[in-house]
Amino acid sequence: MTAPTLVKGVTSAETIHGQREYLLPSMLHLYDEPLVLDRGQGVRAWDPEGHEYLDLFSGILTTSVGHCNPRVVEATTEQMKRLGHVSTLYATEMHVEAARKIADIAPDLLKRTFFTNSGTEAIETALMMACLATGRSEIIGLRVGYHGRSFMATSVTGHSGWRPLATPVAGIKHAKSPNPYRCPFKQPCDDTCVDKFVDDLEEVIVTTTNGRPAAFIAETIMGVAGYVVPPAGYFQKAAEVIRHYGGLLIIDEVQAGFGRTGGHWFGIQHHGVDPDIMVMAKGIANGAPVGATITTDEIAHGWKGKTISTFGGNPVAMAALCATQDELRDHDAPHNAEERGAQLRTALLEMQSRHPWMGDVRGMGLMQAIEIVKDPVTKEPDKDGPTS
Ligand SMILES: Cc1ncc(COP(=O)(O)O)c(C=O)c1O
């Protein structure tokens, strides 16, 4: 491919300089000197100087059908020319069509969607929805879970590195994360540990809440924590526990959704459990700012007060969503992720047999990770990275 020329002559150094002057300093970058990206096509991206990169991170698991996918570009351009904005105070067919497409692939009883502009906002919607439907206010999350960047989302996030507030929102508790590689109960972790993780969830409810939780929220694969996959049986038993205490099961599919785990559209479908509320974002619309919260008819009717969103359900964002979903469906994304994921995993396992610093290989479908350790027996994390 030919290297593009500098856009308007602005170099990476100038962009970084501008960023340091005008944007929030707490914004995390993957490198001390942030990579400036200027153009993308499919799985490739270029910096302003024309260096080409293979984009394995896809804007935090988001460009699910590739940078500047022609179908998405055409759909959004056409929609932009036709009608760019109305707000949720008006109805558009594009909004309805987007909701229909999500309901078509979501677990059975999930039917009614509220669209927002980010995963964080979709999480906020899910938590409020659970509180309104149950008439309760206490929420249980997992200790290394990540759910976004608002007051409520950082509070329900258990991962300490992502909790900037000294005093988070009250009424939120965290149960032990079901992490088989670092199982606190038994090494190696086995089937008996599932009950212990679920017992811990129950103990958190009984001993640290008023016993009337509104919901338990969890990712099907804990993404920010390093693709931690809960053991088989965990979600079924956790669902039984939270429902026993009258609470709802909220599943965060922001990272794992849309075929990425292979074989199914959503991670929770591997576990034979139907959530009460499910949250999606990231890959839903290939980078258009869309978050979605889907629930059952009954729970949706539990939201008695009024609600609006200025940008939620925006026709251009919905056009991006519809085109992305059509593209994922036409390419059978779950099947593709299953096949390519198996190929990736086989290669990673082979590498692990040669490199002791690869402490763990884990994941599902194309969500695969390695955990880098100093020693495979002690499992001491190696933050500096391997030397061989
Ligand atoms: C599992 C999960 N939930 C929620 C969010 C929040 O999404 P957003 O960054 O779009 O607000 C993220 C973002 O990384 C996430 O990984």
The ligand as an ORCA input file, in Angstrom:
! r2SCAN-3c Opt
* xyz 0 1
  C     -16.601     -4.171     30.088
  C     -16.740     -2.695     29.887
  N     -17.862     -2.089     30.295
  C     -18.039     -0.759     30.118
  C     -17.070      0.015     29.524
  C     -17.280      1.484     29.343
  O     -17.410      1.791     27.982
  P     -17.074      3.262     27.428
  O     -15.587      3.415     27.437
  O     -17.668      3.238     26.036
  O     -17.769      4.243     28.290
  C     -15.887     -0.588     29.080
  C     -14.818      0.212     28.432
  O     -13.684     -0.199     28.257
  C     -15.707     -1.979     29.271
  O     -14.592     -2.607     28.893
*
